[in-house]
Amino acid sequence: MRFKRAGHVAVVLVICATLVLTSCDVVGTEGQAGEAQAPAQQAPSRQAQTAPRTANQPTPRGSSSAPLSDQQIGRGGVAFAQEQPTVLPGDATVLSEYERIVNNVYGRNINAVVNLTDGQSTGSGFVIDQQGHIVTNNHVVEGMQFIDITFGDGSHGQGELVGTFPQGDIAVVRANQLPEGVEPVELGDSSRVAVGQITVAIGSPLGLQQTVTSGIISALNRSAEDLGESDPQSSLQGLIQTDASINPGNSGGPLFDSRGRVIGMNTLIATRNQGNVGLGFAVPVNRIKRVARQLIETGQYQRPLLGVQIQRIIPSLAQELNFPTIKGVIIASVAPGGPAEQAGLRGATEGVQLQNGENYPTNGDIIIGVNGQQVRTPGDLRNIIETEADVGDTITITFLREGREQQTQLTLAASS
């Protein structure tokens, strides 16, 4: 079993029968604005207890607690569960609780979800502020000669690329104008999500705009390495796994929690035999906040770096060599004068040769935690740093040296 990301090609193509990891954008399909659909099924009828309200009427919202930055980005409020059920227009049938949640999330956010296309490739995005900034995937807009934006009301606008972070598959586009009535989405807190929570995805699978699907969070903290990708520069870490149906064209679209807050951006799907196997992966919104803020302010994102070369601990080898732990990352080397060296961390001076000819470090410091959070893999380390810290921030590194646990303070440097 292996996972692979597909690039922009003339058609969506899976080239083997094994499980494949695919960017959830689509090529060669022009998006058509569809009509918003009410949920297909209803709960058993019973008389409504209160005056009817429109099914797609958003729940009123209060003040925001999770903007991208304190004053600049994100609209206010939390869509708390309605005290009384929603009633379908012209019908006294009350929606089930689950249907009501999906309907409410759709109704209050559909105008902020857009389709992006250049006539050849297409994907999704979501409006994050009143200045018209739209978050999407880098692989959606990469290579586009122009960006046509279709909004939820069917109107069109032109977009310009503000900046990209290819390693994290994040990009920001700015619309030349927002249609009247478009309100930004509310950005949530991906550090508080839990397995089993309801998720709602909105986007343009196969170019079919205003499509909503739902499911649950089926796993957390997936990484590119877990999925078989070996790019050491990849920032696809801490991914949210969902079973909400995500297909080509959903790339760049928002993944919401049950209260209508964005918790992630749909980025990858797993496929087998050219079919979706029901596993989708979303970039956590807490990383998007940091990256998008920098892209908007400066046009680029500076990755915070430790100044180390690290290796995943191989449990069988760790036991054979009597390592003090089978979890964590071992420091192979530290950059001269870099943050790690200044913080007193040490790289390996000894190693063993593996069967593939690689030299594996054996006596470097082993990082097991950052800011009190456990580090088990290189993906964990990158995820914690890039989600919770910026260049210039000081973090606490917990590490093992000769079997003894120690801590040090490290100030993160910018990528060159």
DRENPA-616941 format. One record per residue (C-alpha): residue in three letters; x, y, z; residue number from 1. Coordinates in Angstrom, 3 decimals. Layout:
% residues N
<"ALA"; <X; Y; Z>; NUM>
...
//
This chain:
% residues 416
<"MET"; <0.000; 0.000; 0.000>; 1>
<"ARG"; <1.331; 3.416; -0.899>; 2>
<"PHE"; <0.059; 6.949; -1.137>; 3>
<"LYS"; <0.765; 9.381; -3.920>; 4>
<"ARG"; <-0.301; 12.913; -4.727>; 5>
<"ALA"; <-1.512; 13.583; -8.264>; 6>
<"GLY"; <-0.659; 16.797; -10.069>; 7>
<"HIS"; <-2.509; 18.798; -12.726>; 8>
<"VAL"; <-3.125; 16.525; -15.702>; 9>
<"ALA"; <-5.629; 16.450; -18.569>; 10>
<"VAL"; <-7.906; 14.119; -16.662>; 11>
<"VAL"; <-8.082; 12.811; -13.101>; 12>
<"LEU"; <-6.176; 9.523; -13.287>; 13>
<"VAL"; <-5.204; 6.840; -10.805>; 14>
<"ILE"; <-2.362; 4.808; -12.277>; 15>
<"CYS"; <-2.356; 1.741; -10.082>; 16>
<"ALA"; <-4.693; -0.501; -8.181>; 17>
<"THR"; <-3.116; 0.232; -4.828>; 18>
<"LEU"; <-4.288; 2.972; -2.536>; 19>
<"VAL"; <-3.271; 6.363; -3.890>; 20>
<"LEU"; <-3.233; 9.771; -2.220>; 21>
<"THR"; <-4.625; 12.396; -4.581>; 22>
<"SER"; <-4.863; 16.163; -4.472>; 23>
<"CYS"; <-8.587; 16.836; -4.385>; 24>
<"ASP"; <-8.674; 19.226; -7.321>; 25>
<"VAL"; <-9.952; 18.438; -10.801>; 26>
<"VAL"; <-8.728; 19.371; -14.278>; 27>
<"GLY"; <-10.637; 19.765; -17.517>; 28>
<"THR"; <-14.025; 20.437; -15.903>; 29>
<"GLU"; <-15.500; 23.899; -15.893>; 30>
<"GLY"; <-17.481; 24.660; -12.748>; 31>
<"GLN"; <-21.193; 25.284; -13.141>; 32>
<"ALA"; <-23.050; 27.128; -10.444>; 33>
<"GLY"; <-25.698; 24.832; -9.047>; 34>
<"GLU"; <-28.816; 25.478; -7.044>; 35>
<"ALA"; <-28.561; 25.161; -3.273>; 36>
<"GLN"; <-30.189; 21.927; -2.184>; 37>
<"ALA"; <-32.046; 21.248; 1.028>; 38>
<"PRO"; <-31.200; 17.996; 2.849>; 39>
<"ALA"; <-32.536; 15.017; 0.953>; 40>
<"GLN"; <-34.207; 13.227; 3.862>; 41>
<"GLN"; <-36.447; 14.334; 6.671>; 42>
<"ALA"; <-37.121; 13.019; 10.113>; 43>
<"PRO"; <-40.595; 11.625; 10.918>; 44>
<"SER"; <-43.190; 14.395; 10.955>; 45>
<"ARG"; <-44.357; 16.027; 14.147>; 46>
<"GLN"; <-46.056; 19.321; 14.783>; 47>
<"ALA"; <-43.650; 22.247; 15.170>; 48>
<"GLN"; <-43.610; 23.847; 18.584>; 49>
<"THR"; <-42.720; 27.332; 17.376>; 50>
<"ALA"; <-43.342; 29.610; 14.430>; 51>
<"PRO"; <-41.641; 28.311; 11.275>; 52>
<"ARG"; <-38.327; 29.765; 10.185>; 53>
<"THR"; <-36.560; 29.452; 6.874>; 54>
<"ALA"; <-34.407; 26.341; 6.599>; 55>
<"ASN"; <-31.329; 28.131; 5.360>; 56>
<"GLN"; <-31.626; 31.056; 7.749>; 57>
<"PRO"; <-28.327; 31.285; 9.677>; 58>
<"THR"; <-28.301; 31.093; 13.420>; 59>
<"PRO"; <-27.549; 34.554; 14.909>; 60>
<"ARG"; <-23.957; 34.962; 15.989>; 61>
<"GLY"; <-22.222; 36.751; 18.793>; 62>
<"SER"; <-18.671; 38.077; 18.933>; 63>
<"SER"; <-15.717; 36.213; 17.483>; 64>
<"SER"; <-13.179; 34.452; 19.649>; 65>
<"ALA"; <-11.003; 32.966; 16.891>; 66>
<"PRO"; <-10.093; 35.462; 14.166>; 67>
<"LEU"; <-6.975; 34.949; 12.078>; 68>
<"SER"; <-5.586; 37.919; 13.934>; 69>
<"ASP"; <-7.200; 39.864; 16.716>; 70>
<"GLN"; <-8.534; 42.732; 14.614>; 71>
<"GLN"; <-7.958; 41.905; 10.964>; 72>
<"ILE"; <-9.525; 38.660; 9.828>; 73>
<"GLY"; <-12.584; 36.549; 10.561>; 74>
<"ARG"; <-16.151; 37.509; 11.327>; 75>
<"GLY"; <-17.664; 37.314; 14.777>; 76>
<"GLY"; <-19.768; 34.830; 16.567>; 77>
<"VAL"; <-20.453; 31.195; 17.276>; 78>
<"ALA"; <-23.509; 29.436; 15.884>; 79>
<"PHE"; <-24.809; 27.843; 19.043>; 80>
<"ALA"; <-27.280; 24.995; 18.697>; 81>
<"GLN"; <-30.745; 26.397; 18.117>; 82>
<"GLU"; <-33.104; 26.154; 21.036>; 83>
<"GLN"; <-35.959; 25.156; 18.724>; 84>
<"PRO"; <-35.767; 22.946; 15.633>; 85>
<"THR"; <-35.617; 24.399; 12.141>; 86>
<"VAL"; <-38.776; 23.905; 10.057>; 87>
<"LEU"; <-38.757; 23.356; 6.323>; 88>
<"PRO"; <-40.464; 26.157; 4.339>; 89>
<"GLY"; <-44.170; 25.444; 3.901>; 90>
<"ASP"; <-43.939; 22.262; 5.903>; 91>
<"ALA"; <-44.454; 21.545; 9.585>; 92>
<"THR"; <-42.046; 18.606; 9.448>; 93>
<"VAL"; <-39.157; 19.117; 11.839>; 94>
<"LEU"; <-35.666; 18.216; 10.686>; 95>
<"SER"; <-33.686; 15.689; 12.658>; 96>
<"GLU"; <-30.915; 17.064; 14.852>; 97>
<"TYR"; <-28.219; 15.894; 12.457>; 98>
<"GLU"; <-29.988; 17.319; 9.426>; 99>
<"ARG"; <-30.500; 20.583; 11.269>; 100>
<"ILE"; <-26.786; 20.879; 12.016>; 101>
<"VAL"; <-25.783; 20.303; 8.387>; 102>
<"ASN"; <-28.511; 22.635; 7.131>; 103>
<"ASN"; <-27.465; 25.385; 9.538>; 104>
<"VAL"; <-23.742; 25.123; 8.691>; 105>
<"TYR"; <-24.581; 25.215; 4.980>; 106>
<"GLY"; <-26.980; 28.136; 5.275>; 107>
<"ARG"; <-24.680; 30.403; 7.217>; 108>
<"ASN"; <-21.543; 29.733; 5.163>; 109>
<"ILE"; <-22.495; 28.944; 1.570>; 110>
<"ASN"; <-22.026; 32.520; 0.329>; 111>
<"ALA"; <-18.429; 32.554; 1.625>; 112>
<"VAL"; <-17.395; 29.389; -0.271>; 113>
<"VAL"; <-16.188; 30.034; -3.820>; 114>
<"ASN"; <-15.115; 28.196; -6.949>; 115>
<"LEU"; <-11.751; 29.092; -8.507>; 116>
<"THR"; <-10.945; 28.254; -12.117>; 117>
<"ASP"; <-8.986; 29.312; -15.177>; 118>
<"GLY"; <-11.130; 27.219; -17.517>; 119>
<"GLN"; <-8.735; 24.283; -17.302>; 120>
<"SER"; <-8.441; 23.426; -13.635>; 121>
<"THR"; <-10.882; 24.135; -10.852>; 122>
<"GLY"; <-11.004; 24.032; -7.066>; 123>
<"SER"; <-12.587; 25.625; -4.038>; 124>
<"GLY"; <-11.768; 28.370; -1.564>; 125>
<"PHE"; <-13.304; 30.377; 1.280>; 126>
<"VAL"; <-13.489; 34.082; 2.092>; 127>
<"ILE"; <-11.748; 34.997; 5.353>; 128>
<"ASP"; <-12.179; 38.784; 5.582>; 129>
<"GLN"; <-14.064; 41.778; 4.208>; 130>
<"GLN"; <-11.041; 42.779; 2.120>; 131>
<"GLY"; <-11.765; 39.829; -0.163>; 132>
<"HIS"; <-8.934; 37.495; 0.861>; 133>
<"ILE"; <-9.654; 33.871; -0.016>; 134>
<"VAL"; <-7.777; 30.839; 1.311>; 135>
<"THR"; <-7.264; 27.871; -1.003>; 136>
<"ASN"; <-4.698; 25.177; -1.797>; 137>
<"ASN"; <-1.473; 26.053; -3.559>; 138>
<"HIS"; <-2.046; 23.162; -5.977>; 139>
<"VAL"; <-5.402; 24.681; -6.985>; 140>
<"VAL"; <-3.966; 28.008; -8.193>; 141>
<"GLU"; <-0.474; 26.856; -9.126>; 142>
<"GLY"; <0.022; 27.470; -12.831>; 143>
<"MET"; <-3.240; 29.377; -13.339>; 144>
<"GLN"; <-2.791; 32.195; -15.855>; 145>
<"PHE"; <-5.815; 34.000; -14.442>; 146>
<"ILE"; <-8.223; 33.280; -11.598>; 147>
<"ASP"; <-11.981; 33.452; -12.176>; 148>
<"ILE"; <-13.992; 33.410; -8.943>; 149>
<"THR"; <-17.608; 32.234; -8.821>; 150>
<"PHE"; <-19.417; 33.186; -5.627>; 151>
<"GLY"; <-22.331; 31.444; -3.971>; 152>
<"ASP"; <-24.882; 33.743; -5.612>; 153>
<"GLY"; <-23.555; 32.873; -9.074>; 154>
<"SER"; <-21.781; 36.181; -9.632>; 155>
<"HIS"; <-18.231; 36.274; -10.980>; 156>
<"GLY"; <-15.109; 38.214; -10.079>; 157>
<"GLN"; <-11.410; 38.198; -10.845>; 158>
<"GLY"; <-8.761; 37.254; -8.312>; 159>
<"GLU"; <-5.083; 37.972; -7.911>; 160>
<"LEU"; <-2.597; 35.714; -6.179>; 161>
<"VAL"; <-1.360; 37.253; -2.912>; 162>
<"GLY"; <1.112; 34.572; -1.876>; 163>
<"THR"; <1.704; 30.844; -1.504>; 164>
<"PHE"; <3.326; 28.339; 0.849>; 165>
<"PRO"; <3.845; 25.330; -1.448>; 166>
<"GLN"; <5.279; 22.999; 1.234>; 167>
<"GLY"; <2.082; 23.430; 3.255>; 168>
<"ASP"; <-0.194; 23.571; 0.163>; 169>
<"ILE"; <-1.643; 26.913; 1.275>; 170>
<"ALA"; <-2.340; 29.950; -0.910>; 171>
<"VAL"; <-4.165; 33.266; -0.527>; 172>
<"VAL"; <-6.046; 34.946; -3.376>; 173>
<"ARG"; <-7.689; 38.374; -3.240>; 174>
<"ALA"; <-10.966; 39.021; -5.056>; 175>
<"ASN"; <-11.236; 42.344; -6.853>; 176>
<"GLN"; <-14.649; 42.811; -5.258>; 177>
<"LEU"; <-16.960; 40.917; -2.903>; 178>
<"PRO"; <-20.642; 40.665; -3.859>; 179>
<"GLU"; <-23.091; 42.328; -1.496>; 180>
<"GLY"; <-24.061; 40.084; 1.412>; 181>
<"VAL"; <-20.941; 37.913; 1.417>; 182>
<"GLU"; <-19.674; 37.506; 4.970>; 183>
<"PRO"; <-16.364; 35.800; 5.798>; 184>
<"VAL"; <-16.317; 32.407; 7.445>; 185>
<"GLU"; <-15.475; 32.106; 11.113>; 186>
<"LEU"; <-12.125; 30.455; 11.787>; 187>
<"GLY"; <-12.236; 27.920; 14.613>; 188>
<"ASP"; <-9.577; 26.261; 16.758>; 189>
<"SER"; <-8.214; 22.995; 15.370>; 190>
<"SER"; <-6.415; 22.221; 18.634>; 191>
<"ARG"; <-9.794; 21.561; 20.260>; 192>
<"VAL"; <-11.276; 19.135; 17.751>; 193>
<"ALA"; <-11.789; 15.491; 18.689>; 194>
<"VAL"; <-12.294; 12.188; 16.917>; 195>
<"GLY"; <-15.994; 11.536; 16.374>; 196>
<"GLN"; <-17.032; 15.173; 15.935>; 197>
<"ILE"; <-19.408; 15.972; 13.090>; 198>
<"THR"; <-17.754; 17.567; 10.060>; 199>
<"VAL"; <-19.332; 19.396; 7.122>; 200>
<"ALA"; <-17.486; 20.011; 3.838>; 201>
<"ILE"; <-18.606; 22.562; 1.245>; 202>
<"GLY"; <-16.986; 22.948; -2.147>; 203>
<"SER"; <-17.071; 22.230; -5.871>; 204>
<"PRO"; <-16.346; 18.520; -6.425>; 205>
<"LEU"; <-16.055; 17.861; -10.165>; 206>
<"GLY"; <-16.862; 21.542; -10.653>; 207>
<"LEU"; <-20.321; 21.144; -9.087>; 208>
<"GLN"; <-20.600; 24.231; -6.916>; 209>
<"GLN"; <-22.434; 24.543; -3.612>; 210>
<"THR"; <-22.056; 20.843; -2.829>; 211>
<"VAL"; <-22.269; 19.886; 0.837>; 212>
<"THR"; <-21.239; 16.579; 2.398>; 213>
<"SER"; <-20.955; 15.523; 6.015>; 214>
<"GLY"; <-19.316; 12.933; 8.220>; 215>
<"ILE"; <-17.092; 12.806; 11.269>; 216>
<"ILE"; <-13.474; 13.334; 12.225>; 217>
<"SER"; <-12.146; 9.809; 11.864>; 218>
<"ALA"; <-8.565; 10.485; 13.011>; 219>
<"LEU"; <-6.227; 13.301; 13.973>; 220>
<"ASN"; <-2.561; 14.209; 13.540>; 221>
<"ARG"; <-1.940; 12.432; 10.258>; 222>
<"SER"; <1.206; 13.460; 8.419>; 223>
<"ALA"; <2.652; 13.182; 4.933>; 224>
<"GLU"; <5.064; 10.587; 6.320>; 225>
<"ASP"; <2.186; 8.508; 7.684>; 226>
<"LEU"; <0.731; 8.560; 4.178>; 227>
<"GLY"; <3.909; 7.366; 2.516>; 228>
<"GLU"; <5.302; 10.704; 1.325>; 229>
<"SER"; <9.028; 11.172; 1.879>; 230>
<"ASP"; <9.571; 14.871; 1.100>; 231>
<"PRO"; <11.578; 16.168; 4.090>; 232>
<"GLN"; <10.424; 19.718; 3.323>; 233>
<"SER"; <6.712; 18.858; 3.407>; 234>
<"SER"; <4.624; 20.783; 5.905>; 235>
<"LEU"; <1.599; 18.512; 5.511>; 236>
<"GLN"; <1.576; 17.527; 9.163>; 237>
<"GLY"; <-1.114; 17.323; 11.827>; 238>
<"LEU"; <-3.754; 16.664; 9.171>; 239>
<"ILE"; <-7.395; 16.121; 10.127>; 240>
<"GLN"; <-8.799; 12.883; 8.690>; 241>
<"THR"; <-12.506; 12.835; 7.847>; 242>
<"ASP"; <-14.956; 10.443; 6.214>; 243>
<"ALA"; <-17.052; 13.315; 4.824>; 244>
<"SER"; <-17.145; 12.731; 1.075>; 245>
<"ILE"; <-14.339; 14.768; -0.538>; 246>
<"ASN"; <-13.640; 14.488; -4.253>; 247>
<"PRO"; <-11.593; 16.226; -6.957>; 248>
<"GLY"; <-12.635; 19.876; -6.923>; 249>
<"ASN"; <-13.074; 20.018; -3.127>; 250>
<"SER"; <-9.425; 21.059; -2.813>; 251>
<"GLY"; <-9.104; 24.365; -1.005>; 252>
<"GLY"; <-12.627; 24.196; 0.387>; 253>
<"PRO"; <-13.461; 24.498; 4.080>; 254>
<"LEU"; <-14.097; 21.698; 6.552>; 255>
<"PHE"; <-16.504; 22.927; 9.259>; 256>
<"ASP"; <-17.381; 21.729; 12.722>; 257>
<"SER"; <-21.010; 21.361; 13.805>; 258>
<"ARG"; <-21.213; 25.043; 14.782>; 259>
<"GLY"; <-20.121; 26.286; 11.405>; 260>
<"ARG"; <-16.535; 27.176; 12.272>; 261>
<"VAL"; <-13.739; 26.291; 9.853>; 262>
<"ILE"; <-11.457; 23.676; 11.413>; 263>
<"GLY"; <-9.475; 22.770; 8.309>; 264>
<"MET"; <-8.985; 23.033; 4.547>; 265>
<"ASN"; <-9.675; 19.951; 2.424>; 266>
<"THR"; <-6.452; 19.008; 0.655>; 267>
<"LEU"; <-5.969; 15.272; -0.024>; 268>
<"ILE"; <-8.069; 12.187; -0.668>; 269>
<"ALA"; <-7.171; 8.511; -0.756>; 270>
<"THR"; <-8.317; 6.552; -3.806>; 271>
<"ARG"; <-8.194; 2.957; -4.992>; 272>
<"ASN"; <-9.024; 1.738; -8.500>; 273>
<"GLN"; <-10.026; 5.288; -9.492>; 274>
<"GLY"; <-12.546; 5.464; -6.658>; 275>
<"ASN"; <-12.666; 7.435; -3.427>; 276>
<"VAL"; <-12.202; 5.085; -0.478>; 277>
<"GLY"; <-13.720; 7.519; 2.015>; 278>
<"LEU"; <-10.580; 9.040; 3.522>; 279>
<"GLY"; <-10.041; 12.770; 3.201>; 280>
<"PHE"; <-7.393; 14.951; 4.834>; 281>
<"ALA"; <-7.568; 18.616; 5.792>; 282>
<"VAL"; <-4.857; 21.111; 6.757>; 283>
<"PRO"; <-5.645; 22.299; 10.329>; 284>
<"VAL"; <-6.969; 25.845; 10.534>; 285>
<"ASN"; <-4.519; 26.908; 13.247>; 286>
<"ARG"; <-1.679; 26.545; 10.757>; 287>
<"ILE"; <-3.717; 28.312; 8.068>; 288>
<"LYS"; <-4.189; 31.319; 10.378>; 289>
<"ARG"; <-0.453; 31.820; 10.813>; 290>
<"VAL"; <0.435; 31.229; 7.182>; 291>
<"ALA"; <-2.397; 33.348; 5.766>; 292>
<"ARG"; <-1.604; 36.258; 8.067>; 293>
<"GLN"; <2.001; 36.354; 6.859>; 294>
<"LEU"; <1.027; 35.933; 3.213>; 295>
<"ILE"; <-1.390; 38.854; 3.484>; 296>
<"GLU"; <1.092; 41.064; 5.328>; 297>
<"THR"; <4.286; 40.279; 3.401>; 298>
<"GLY"; <3.402; 38.069; 0.418>; 299>
<"GLN"; <5.461; 35.162; 1.754>; 300>
<"TYR"; <5.623; 32.746; 4.666>; 301>
<"GLN"; <8.777; 32.240; 6.700>; 302>
<"ARG"; <8.965; 28.776; 8.238>; 303>
<"PRO"; <10.305; 28.743; 11.802>; 304>
<"LEU"; <13.351; 26.502; 11.996>; 305>
<"LEU"; <15.322; 24.775; 14.758>; 306>
<"GLY"; <18.565; 24.462; 12.800>; 307>
<"VAL"; <18.829; 20.677; 13.068>; 308>
<"GLN"; <18.893; 17.573; 10.913>; 309>
<"ILE"; <16.752; 14.885; 12.526>; 310>
<"GLN"; <15.902; 11.216; 12.086>; 311>
<"ARG"; <12.830; 9.256; 13.077>; 312>
<"ILE"; <13.584; 6.698; 15.785>; 313>
<"ILE"; <13.271; 3.157; 14.425>; 314>
<"PRO"; <11.816; 1.110; 17.313>; 315>
<"SER"; <13.572; -2.177; 16.448>; 316>
<"LEU"; <16.911; -0.417; 16.074>; 317>
<"ALA"; <16.339; 1.614; 19.219>; 318>
<"GLN"; <15.810; -1.577; 21.223>; 319>
<"GLU"; <18.855; -3.210; 19.688>; 320>
<"LEU"; <21.045; -0.200; 20.529>; 321>
<"ASN"; <19.505; 0.288; 23.988>; 322>
<"PHE"; <18.056; 3.722; 23.276>; 323>
<"PRO"; <16.237; 5.189; 26.303>; 324>
<"THR"; <13.013; 5.503; 24.254>; 325>
<"ILE"; <11.401; 4.244; 21.057>; 326>
<"LYS"; <9.529; 7.529; 20.511>; 327>
<"GLY"; <10.921; 10.904; 19.562>; 328>
<"VAL"; <13.413; 12.199; 17.001>; 329>
<"ILE"; <17.178; 11.921; 17.218>; 330>
<"ILE"; <19.347; 14.864; 16.212>; 331>
<"ALA"; <21.802; 13.845; 13.495>; 332>
<"SER"; <23.480; 17.246; 13.309>; 333>
<"VAL"; <23.022; 20.886; 14.316>; 334>
<"ALA"; <23.670; 23.888; 12.069>; 335>
<"PRO"; <26.741; 25.847; 13.226>; 336>
<"GLY"; <25.589; 29.006; 14.979>; 337>
<"GLY"; <21.941; 28.043; 14.528>; 338>
<"PRO"; <19.162; 28.080; 17.136>; 339>
<"ALA"; <19.733; 24.480; 18.265>; 340>
<"GLU"; <23.458; 24.933; 18.780>; 341>
<"GLN"; <22.879; 28.178; 20.659>; 342>
<"ALA"; <20.354; 26.355; 22.865>; 343>
<"GLY"; <22.962; 23.701; 23.707>; 344>
<"LEU"; <21.504; 20.809; 21.737>; 345>
<"ARG"; <23.957; 18.253; 20.375>; 346>
<"GLY"; <24.041; 16.254; 17.189>; 347>
<"ALA"; <25.360; 12.727; 16.820>; 348>
<"THR"; <29.051; 11.939; 16.603>; 349>
<"GLU"; <28.550; 8.191; 16.136>; 350>
<"GLY"; <26.331; 6.065; 13.934>; 351>
<"VAL"; <25.632; 2.686; 12.399>; 352>
<"GLN"; <25.186; 1.781; 8.771>; 353>
<"LEU"; <21.771; 0.456; 7.803>; 354>
<"GLN"; <21.160; -2.190; 5.146>; 355>
<"ASN"; <20.247; 0.518; 2.627>; 356>
<"GLY"; <23.642; 2.130; 3.155>; 357>
<"GLU"; <22.310; 5.055; 5.162>; 358>
<"ASN"; <24.304; 6.152; 8.187>; 359>
<"TYR"; <21.971; 6.254; 11.194>; 360>
<"PRO"; <22.925; 8.496; 14.163>; 361>
<"THR"; <23.142; 6.780; 17.531>; 362>
<"ASN"; <24.256; 9.268; 20.183>; 363>
<"GLY"; <22.600; 12.594; 19.363>; 364>
<"ASP"; <20.119; 14.279; 21.686>; 365>
<"ILE"; <16.601; 12.845; 21.369>; 366>
<"ILE"; <13.801; 15.431; 21.243>; 367>
<"ILE"; <10.693; 14.085; 22.992>; 368>
<"GLY"; <8.632; 17.219; 23.572>; 369>
<"VAL"; <7.983; 20.849; 22.599>; 370>
<"ASN"; <6.140; 23.234; 24.905>; 371>
<"GLY"; <4.863; 20.302; 26.934>; 372>
<"GLN"; <3.505; 18.393; 23.925>; 373>
<"GLN"; <4.819; 14.947; 23.111>; 374>
<"VAL"; <6.984; 14.518; 20.011>; 375>
<"ARG"; <6.916; 10.997; 18.596>; 376>
<"THR"; <7.883; 11.582; 14.967>; 377>
<"PRO"; <9.481; 14.261; 12.762>; 378>
<"GLY"; <5.943; 15.130; 11.632>; 379>
<"ASP"; <4.922; 15.837; 15.224>; 380>
<"LEU"; <7.882; 18.164; 15.650>; 381>
<"ARG"; <7.150; 20.168; 12.490>; 382>
<"ASN"; <3.427; 20.260; 13.231>; 383>
<"ILE"; <3.828; 21.694; 16.730>; 384>
<"ILE"; <6.351; 24.312; 15.678>; 385>
<"GLU"; <4.578; 25.483; 12.520>; 386>
<"THR"; <1.122; 25.483; 14.092>; 387>
<"GLU"; <1.968; 27.204; 17.361>; 388>
<"ALA"; <5.006; 29.403; 16.760>; 389>
<"ASP"; <6.418; 32.081; 14.483>; 390>
<"VAL"; <9.960; 33.104; 13.652>; 391>
<"GLY"; <11.487; 34.776; 16.706>; 392>
<"ASP"; <9.313; 32.916; 19.221>; 393>
<"THR"; <11.026; 31.038; 22.054>; 394>
<"ILE"; <9.957; 27.464; 22.674>; 395>
<"THR"; <10.811; 24.863; 25.315>; 396>
<"ILE"; <12.510; 21.715; 24.027>; 397>
<"THR"; <12.404; 18.565; 26.156>; 398>
<"PHE"; <15.122; 16.083; 25.210>; 399>
<"LEU"; <17.038; 13.026; 26.380>; 400>
<"ARG"; <20.836; 13.018; 26.655>; 401>
<"GLU"; <22.515; 9.820; 27.804>; 402>
<"GLY"; <19.145; 8.683; 29.125>; 403>
<"ARG"; <18.538; 11.776; 31.280>; 404>
<"GLU"; <15.619; 14.101; 30.542>; 405>
<"GLN"; <16.518; 17.772; 30.184>; 406>
<"GLN"; <14.977; 21.009; 28.902>; 407>
<"THR"; <16.287; 24.036; 27.060>; 408>
<"GLN"; <14.893; 27.266; 25.605>; 409>
<"LEU"; <15.266; 27.763; 21.851>; 410>
<"THR"; <14.484; 30.858; 19.748>; 411>
<"LEU"; <13.260; 29.926; 16.274>; 412>
<"ALA"; <15.022; 31.257; 13.198>; 413>
<"ALA"; <13.655; 32.058; 9.743>; 414>
<"SER"; <14.113; 29.798; 6.748>; 415>
<"SER"; <16.670; 31.133; 4.303>; 416>
//
